């Protein structure tokens, strides 16, 4: 009945097993790479969506709903985009007399076709639209539930501006949103990486990816934001009249946080050997109340214990705490185990003993401590403890992440870092086309990927208190040329 | 600049035009039957989804996320289901070595494949799961935006029970939810109709549809709920052990409210010749504040008028009212027109005159009255007026609907009713297979559809104060046989 798999020593098994045991996903749907997300997972994702959508609306983004299908003609308008995405596309069987249709792998080519009609004048700008959508990619590599699926659940925002400056400010705002939501609310630290030339989004002028790390040291790519190339803008023939009636080309950005994949990070980063540990803010159940003793179990809610339990629930609900009473006929120990494994932050035990006292025992999931809490202050206390809980989770995740970044100055050091599940940071010849050869060497010989250059030295902002070694650039450890940048590299699945 | 199309006299033009002018949808996506839903439409749909999902969760439904694709093998397990849906299916181009995949037209065959694994014992029941999803149907008839599209946006709940009695109670609960949400919140009245044998959901034992009416008298089908046939249960080999360890077959129901189509009804039912009229509860903007006078326009928010406007906004936001200040440089008259056409329930005008008084002028969209409201009571007053506003909309919709139902006792009367855009109610031979011939006659000769029999005589509950003519059954006006039921018939697109 116990869970008890070591996350650090055997992450892969831990991850597969917790998804089953905590009823997050079900992999038995019978189609490669398509996963069923069960209620516990769907409820977390729903909370994540609501928070992300609120953040987008607060920054002047409006929702929109585009079709899931993209006509082949539109899809193929921008050559590097086609080249990048075509192998990944699921096509629909063509209907006679109609265009062949792609299931969207991403929606630039759907949005821009309408932006051509919607953007006429500088008064129409900025335009900031997003959609909550399922997208489809025919992954040829091995799929992994929530991490790499052939259908996944994301938000994509597609923004348009009059000037490049505004567009670049949006790219920075997108990074800030990843920081504010994914890191500061969901507790997933990351590095904002400007991708090397050869690894940018097909059709972008540049791409800022955010890379997080799994407990086994593998890199997982989280939301990216892109400054779209003007080639793309031309391909869709976008233009607007400025305030002097002159024709101008708009500047475009896009941003794509994937809820299902962020959930994979949330699960991996915070979980422990007893199962899930969910941030208080996004836990579907934040407090579970377990009535204890025969009185509670037999007579249920009409008993004295039952009355107290009902009162506690009402108090908590009034303060918008998501609370559940487990009055099933399972044994108490079984209930404790079950809700711990599911990652519920707080458990309240109420038995005959508690009836006389004015206190209840609160079990805290991450520290596994028991605290006595006064019943009259319960709701307030829970909210304070919830905030502290999330801060603790974030601090722990940050610490782990920082410990995984290693300054390296030779091939040997880089290999050693990568082989021990760390991110290597080192001087590198170039992130332009020139560096691609060395990147290929890294990929082939070290099975690792050049993640890019850090967007900001404000590493504090990114939650990473790693040792930045200053700006002194050495030589590229692979070709020996003078380095132009400091890059990060890591292994991914 | 004015809108001014007569909804009653020229509904079809009114509907097409208001979708464009109020920026609800855009039909220029270039793929037949696939529509872009613009921010104004997406924001209404989002509010509708939240309300419907809350109602489902309050009745013990949990969210779940199933893949959008269904393997051909599963899709074809139940023969009447295949027969009913196969012509409507979009198939994906088959990948080598993999099953052919359908884009879900509805998800019974996706859910039940997993229900086989999830439902083992009576302890697993009842199981009530729903998903918010896009579904796809290759409509061959003419498509109409939001009403009949090839991709649409709905919720589908799939429930399983130990006994038929519980399942039938769920069907009744589903009808009640349509009443509570679609009618009592969104203001769309309907008739709950038990469908004739020949018109039930493919794979159902019986179907209760809810039929609403458009201003031109056409019937529009809204959420249906179905008791799934035990053939379907057998086809998916579903069974569970009861409390005596005996194998039993579960009873299944499903329910499918489509947000996009309900939005079509909301728009059609409440709108008037000046544009949209949105229920207060689901309007994206509930109150628009328009600053008036040169002072406001030039100096913007730093002016005296601007200060009052900001204070009003803050007061309203504190009470969760969705409020917007229109301080654009458009002319005041243009702003008035624009927000009326968009269906915003309340407009507040603030000019120099209002600065001295402690009152502002409130324009009410549906009645077009102007009311003076004390600034200090504004938020409270708006909420009260908002509730009254919605009640007024519902009453008006109910009245219209009731006036459209006509008791008929002969072919001539039925034809007359149908031809004048009404629903005809009459004695009919049979809603079993026996009646299909007369129904075909109605379809061919009168271009109308037998909607079914009223589920309940509690017509008050359904918001329809029509004259129920008692239970006396006459003869079927088509075959002359003794009638077994009273049916309703109407024309649909």
Interface residues (C-beta under 8 A of the other chain):
Chain A: X26 X28 X29 X30 X31 X32 X34 X35 X36 X37 X38 X39 X41 X42 X43 X45 X46 X62 X63 X64 X65 X66 X67 X68 X69 X71 X74 X90 X91 X92 X93 X95 X98 X99 X101 X103 X110 X113 X114 X117 X129 X131 X134 X136 X138 X151 X153
Chain B: X26 X28 X29 X30 X31 X32 X34 X35 X36 X37 X38 X39 X41 X42 X43 X45 X46 X62 X63 X64 X65 X66 X67 X68 X69 X71 X74 X90 X91 X92 X93 X95 X98 X99 X101 X103 X110 X113 X114 X117 X129 X131 X134 X136 X138 X151 X153
